[in-house]
Amino acid sequence: MRILFAHQGYLAQFKYLALAFARAGHEVIFMSAPVPGKLSGVKQVSYALTQPAEASDPLLIDIVSALRYGRAARETAKQIRDEGFIPDVIVIHPGWGEGLFLRDVFPRSKMICFLEFFFSPEGNFFDFEGKAPDLDTRAQLHMRNAPLLLALNESAWNISPTRWQKHLFPAVYQQRTTTIHEGVNIQKFVKRQGVEVETPNGSILRDGMEIVTFVARHLEPVRGLNSFMRAADLITKNRPKAHIAVVGREEGGYGVPPPNGTTHKEIILRELDLDLSRVHFFGCVDQSTVVRLLQLSKVHLFLTYPFLISWSVLEAMSCSCVVLGSDTGPVREIINDGVNGLLIDFFNHAKFAELACQVLESPKRFADLGEAARQSIVDNFDALKNVKRQVALVSAVASGLELPQEEIIHL
C-alpha cells in the first residue's frame, strides 16, 4: 500500500502511524513545510511556500493563508504523482489548507482528515472567561473553519484524538469520525529512581526533593500560566524546600499575544514575589529532559482552557505523577477526580497550591492517584496499542470498507 501523509509541522500526531506503515513494508511519503527531521523508512518531501498575497479584507486572512498552503501542497503532490507515486490513502491534518486540492491531483485516493479543533464562538476556547466574542471575532472564527470544512467534504473518513475534540465538529462529520489518540511512549515515560536534572542556575534536582512540574508548549494564559504562577508563589512560601520546574517557550502561543516587547511570563512575574532560586524556567528543552523532570516530579500541574489535551499531561500520568488538573472539558475526559488525579477550578490558584502542598507533605497518602494515572495511560493511551488501531482504520478506509462510527477501535 502507498500512504501519503501531510502535516505542516512534519510527524507531529502522525509519527507513530507513519513509522508503523514504513516498518510493515508499505511505501510512505510525508509531505510538510520545510522542517528538519528524519524517520526511518519514511520519505520526506517539502512544499515551497510562496509569499502570501495581501488580503483585501481582514476576514480573508485565513482564507488567503490556506490558499498559500493548498497551492504549495498541490504543486508538490503533482511532482510526486509525475514520479509515479499514487497514494491509496492520504492522511492529513487539514487545519492549514494542505487538504484543499490534494484530491484534484489524486482523485481516486481516499483521504482521512485528522480533526484537532473546530473554531466556535461558544462552549470552548473563546468564551471561557465569560466574555462573549463580538461579531467581528465570530465572523473570523467562521472564516477560519472554511478551509477545514472544504477539506472535510473531500474526506472518506476522519480521526480525532479525544471525544471532546470530536464533539466540537458539526454532527454530520462526527458520524464519520473515529476517536483514537496517537498515544504516548509508556516505555520511555515511566517512573525511575536515581534521576538527576541540572537547572538553568546550575543547581541539581534529585530524587527525594519536593519537585512540582509544569510543562506547556507555550507559557501563556490559555495553558493556565497565570493561575499556575500564583499557585507556585503560594507553594514556595508554604514549602521552603519545594522546587518548581517550568518547561515551555516564552514566545508564541494559541491565545491573545502580550503587548509588544514583553511576554506573559514577564507580566505575571511583576505581580509576584517569587523565590527565583527555587522556580526554574527551563525554556524549550529536549524530550530526555522532560522525561527526567517528570520522573522526579512529586506533583504535576496541568491547566488548560477548553482547548486541547497536551502530550505533557499524558506523559506526566505515564510517569505516575500525581496530577492536579483544571476542571475543564478536555481534562475531565482523561482525569477522573479522586481516582487518577484531582480536578480543580481553573481560576482557583489557592486550591491548586493547597492540594500541591498536601501532596508534598504526605506523598504516600496520594500515591494511589499516581499509580492509577499510570494505569489509565497504559490502558488507553499506549502508543503501541493505539497505533495498531490507527493502522486498522487507515487500512480499512484504503480498502473501501464502510465503517461504523466507533467499531473500528475493536479491529
Secondary structure, 3 states (H helix, E strand, C coil): CEEEEECCCCCHHHHHHHHHHHHCCCEEEEEECCCCCCECCEEEEECCCCCCCCCCCHHHHHHHHHHHHHHHHHHHHHHHHHCCCCCCEEEECHHHCCCCCHHHHCCCCEEEEECCCCCCCCCCHHHCCCCCCCHHHHHHHHHHHHHHHHHHCCCCEEEECCHHHHCCCCHHHHCCEEECCCCECCCCCCCCCCCEEECCCCCEEECCCEEEEEEEEECCHHHCHHHHHHHHHHHHHHCCCEEEEEEEECCCCCCCCCCCCCCHHHHHHHHCCCCCCCEEEEECCCHHHHHHHHHHCCEEEECCCCCCCCHHHHHHHHCCCEEEEECCHHHHCCCCECCCEEEECCCCHHHHHHHHHHHHHCHHHHHHHHHHHHHHHHHHCEHHHHHHHHHHHHHHHHCCCCCCCCHHHHC
